[in-house]
């Protein structure tokens, strides 16, 4: 799958060296498209959130399409 969309909201800073934990949840799966809700937290609060979309692809077809961009 390849990424087709990302939206990120930075909500709070985290001191250097502190642990950050990220969570992802599939919110929708329709055909070849998958959508996720993303959340990041440090030990105190939510520091970021967002959404991410991916598309399941035919890798061979994708590779052929990329060849047209090579010089």
LUMZA-605100 format. One record per residue: x, y, z of N, C-alpha, C in turn; residue number from 1; residue in one letter. Coordinates in Angstrom, 3 decimals. Layout:
residues N
X | Y | Z | X | Y | Z | X | Y | Z | NUM | A
...
//
This chain:
residues 71
0.849 | -1.190 | 0.000 | 0.000 | 0.000 | 0.000 | 0.884 | 1.240 | 0.000 | 1 | X
0.393 | 2.288 | -0.609 | 1.121 | 3.553 | -0.647 | 0.292 | 4.632 | 0.037 | 2 | X
0.989 | 5.599 | 0.605 | 0.307 | 6.710 | 1.250 | -0.282 | 7.655 | 0.213 | 3 | X
-1.517 | 8.099 | 0.438 | -2.167 | 9.026 | -0.485 | -2.645 | 10.304 | 0.208 | 4 | X
-2.611 | 10.312 | 1.533 | -3.090 | 11.482 | 2.273 | -2.479 | 11.453 | 3.670 | 5 | X
-2.089 | 12.635 | 4.152 | -1.672 | 12.743 | 5.546 | -2.038 | 14.139 | 6.051 | 6 | X
-2.574 | 14.182 | 7.253 | -2.919 | 15.440 | 7.907 | -2.430 | 15.325 | 9.347 | 7 | X
-1.593 | 16.278 | 9.768 | -0.970 | 16.203 | 11.090 | -1.230 | 17.492 | 11.861 | 8 | X
-1.608 | 17.337 | 13.120 | -1.768 | 18.473 | 14.023 | -0.772 | 18.310 | 15.161 | 9 | X
0.135 | 19.278 | 15.301 | 1.095 | 19.270 | 16.401 | 0.461 | 20.025 | 17.551 | 10 | X
0.311 | 19.373 | 18.702 | -0.448 | 19.969 | 19.800 | 0.410 | 20.451 | 20.974 | 11 | X
1.550 | 19.801 | 21.206 | 2.369 | 20.179 | 22.361 | 3.790 | 19.662 | 22.167 | 12 | X
4.781 | 20.330 | 22.755 | 6.160 | 19.863 | 22.658 | 6.447 | 18.750 | 23.665 | 13 | X
7.475 | 17.978 | 23.372 | 7.974 | 16.956 | 24.295 | 9.472 | 17.188 | 24.456 | 14 | X
9.989 | 17.188 | 25.683 | 11.424 | 17.387 | 25.878 | 12.241 | 16.301 | 25.172 | 15 | X
13.390 | 16.695 | 24.664 | 14.296 | 15.761 | 24.001 | 14.620 | 14.595 | 24.927 | 16 | X
14.612 | 13.402 | 24.374 | 14.951 | 12.208 | 25.141 | 13.772 | 11.526 | 25.807 | 17 | X
12.621 | 12.181 | 25.844 | 11.437 | 11.584 | 26.464 | 10.751 | 10.625 | 25.492 | 18 | X
10.100 | 9.633 | 26.033 | 9.418 | 8.620 | 25.223 | 8.117 | 9.175 | 24.642 | 19 | X
7.894 | 8.865 | 23.373 | 6.650 | 9.208 | 22.684 | 6.035 | 7.906 | 22.186 | 20 | X
4.741 | 7.738 | 22.413 | 4.029 | 6.546 | 21.958 | 3.004 | 6.961 | 20.915 | 21 | X
2.988 | 6.241 | 19.795 | 2.039 | 6.533 | 18.719 | 1.016 | 5.412 | 18.609 | 22 | X
-0.208 | 5.796 | 18.331 | -1.311 | 4.852 | 18.160 | -1.928 | 5.081 | 16.781 | 23 | X
-2.319 | 4.003 | 16.128 | -3.019 | 4.106 | 14.845 | -4.210 | 3.160 | 14.873 | 24 | X
-5.331 | 3.645 | 14.377 | -6.551 | 2.844 | 14.339 | -7.155 | 2.946 | 12.942 | 25 | X
-7.486 | 1.814 | 12.355 | -8.182 | 1.827 | 11.071 | -9.603 | 2.327 | 11.320 | 26 | X
-9.971 | 3.407 | 10.635 | -11.310 | 3.967 | 10.806 | -12.228 | 3.638 | 9.640 | 27 | X
-11.626 | 3.271 | 8.506 | -12.440 | 2.946 | 7.338 | -11.616 | 2.094 | 6.379 | 28 | X
-12.245 | 1.102 | 5.822 | -11.628 | 0.263 | 4.795 | -12.687 | 0.023 | 3.732 | 29 | X
-12.458 | 0.629 | 2.583 | -13.449 | 0.557 | 1.513 | -12.732 | 0.286 | 0.196 | 30 | X
-12.963 | -0.890 | -0.361 | -12.253 | -1.246 | -1.588 | -10.762 | -1.314 | -1.317 | 31 | X
-9.991 | -0.576 | -2.103 | -8.533 | -0.577 | -1.934 | -8.048 | 0.515 | -0.984 | 32 | X
-8.945 | 1.371 | -0.509 | -8.554 | 2.504 | 0.342 | -8.703 | 2.155 | 1.823 | 33 | X
-7.686 | 2.551 | 2.602 | -7.682 | 2.346 | 4.049 | -7.421 | 3.700 | 4.704 | 34 | X
-8.218 | 4.047 | 5.706 | -8.036 | 5.304 | 6.425 | -7.734 | 5.018 | 7.895 | 35 | X
-6.838 | 5.823 | 8.456 | -6.386 | 5.655 | 9.836 | -6.564 | 6.945 | 10.613 | 36 | X
-6.798 | 6.809 | 11.915 | -6.729 | 7.922 | 12.867 | -5.438 | 7.700 | 13.640 | 37 | X
-4.638 | 8.736 | 13.773 | -3.328 | 8.644 | 14.410 | -3.309 | 9.551 | 15.641 | 38 | X
-2.647 | 9.082 | 16.690 | -2.528 | 9.865 | 17.921 | -1.137 | 9.622 | 18.498 | 39 | X
-0.502 | 10.666 | 19.000 | 0.808 | 10.542 | 19.643 | 0.739 | 11.168 | 21.032 | 40 | X
1.324 | 10.471 | 22.014 | 1.307 | 10.947 | 23.399 | 2.693 | 10.820 | 24.009 | 41 | X
3.008 | 11.751 | 24.903 | 4.186 | 11.568 | 25.744 | 3.669 | 11.102 | 27.105 | 42 | X
4.452 | 11.158 | 28.131 | 4.010 | 10.679 | 29.431 | 3.007 | 11.578 | 30.125 | 43 | X
2.722 | 12.743 | 29.533 | 1.861 | 13.726 | 30.178 | 0.564 | 13.974 | 29.410 | 44 | X
0.654 | 14.093 | 28.083 | -0.513 | 14.518 | 27.312 | -0.427 | 14.084 | 25.855 | 45 | X
-1.510 | 14.328 | 25.138 | -1.494 | 14.122 | 23.687 | -0.643 | 15.223 | 23.072 | 46 | X
0.296 | 14.843 | 22.224 | 1.173 | 15.835 | 21.605 | 0.899 | 16.023 | 20.120 | 47 | X
0.137 | 15.099 | 19.540 | -0.184 | 15.224 | 18.126 | -1.287 | 14.270 | 17.732 | 48 | X
-1.916 | 14.582 | 16.606 | -2.960 | 13.708 | 16.087 | -3.087 | 13.956 | 14.596 | 49 | X
-3.849 | 13.107 | 13.949 | -4.054 | 13.319 | 12.529 | -4.742 | 12.152 | 11.866 | 50 | X
-4.756 | 12.203 | 10.551 | -5.333 | 11.134 | 9.754 | -4.348 | 10.749 | 8.659 | 51 | X
-4.481 | 9.521 | 8.190 | -3.597 | 9.024 | 7.137 | -4.400 | 8.104 | 6.237 | 52 | X
-4.236 | 8.259 | 4.941 | -4.912 | 7.402 | 3.980 | -3.908 | 6.617 | 3.164 | 53 | X
-4.219 | 5.362 | 2.911 | -3.364 | 4.505 | 2.092 | -4.211 | 3.816 | 1.038 | 54 | X
-3.567 | 3.446 | -0.058 | -4.237 | 2.751 | -1.144 | -3.463 | 1.472 | -1.445 | 55 | X
-4.165 | 0.346 | -1.421 | -3.554 | -0.928 | -1.789 | -3.357 | -0.906 | -3.303 | 56 | X
-2.153 | -1.259 | -3.747 | -1.831 | -1.157 | -5.171 | -1.351 | -2.486 | -5.734 | 57 | X
-1.357 | -2.553 | -7.048 | -0.725 | -3.647 | -7.779 | 0.723 | -3.217 | -7.976 | 58 | X
1.648 | -3.844 | -7.270 | 3.041 | -3.406 | -7.265 | 3.675 | -3.459 | -8.649 | 59 | X
3.399 | -4.492 | -9.428 | 3.984 | -4.602 | -10.770 | 3.499 | -3.458 | -11.664 | 60 | X
2.221 | -3.154 | -11.615 | 1.663 | -2.059 | -12.418 | 2.248 | -0.723 | -11.973 | 61 | X
2.385 | -0.540 | -10.671 | 2.959 | 0.685 | -10.121 | 4.400 | 0.864 | -10.605 | 62 | X
5.186 | -0.213 | -10.574 | 6.578 | -0.155 | -11.028 | 6.650 | 0.221 | -12.504 | 63 | X
5.748 | -0.307 | -13.312 | 5.717 | 0.035 | -14.738 | 5.401 | 1.515 | -14.932 | 64 | X
4.472 | 2.042 | -14.158 | 4.126 | 3.462 | -14.262 | 5.312 | 4.340 | -13.874 | 65 | X
6.079 | 3.907 | -12.887 | 7.246 | 4.684 | -12.467 | 8.308 | 4.733 | -13.553 | 66 | X
8.430 | 3.679 | -14.332 | 9.437 | 3.637 | -15.400 | 9.238 | 4.771 | -16.397 | 67 | X
8.010 | 5.221 | -16.594 | 7.765 | 6.304 | -17.548 | 8.360 | 7.626 | -17.064 | 68 | X
8.702 | 7.707 | -15.793 | 9.283 | 8.936 | -15.249 | 10.806 | 8.940 | -15.290 | 69 | X
11.408 | 7.797 | -15.596 | 12.864 | 7.727 | -15.672 | 13.345 | 8.371 | -16.961 | 70 | X
14.446 | 9.036 | -16.886 | 15.011 | 9.697 | -18.079 | 15.982 | 8.798 | -18.778 | 71 | X
//
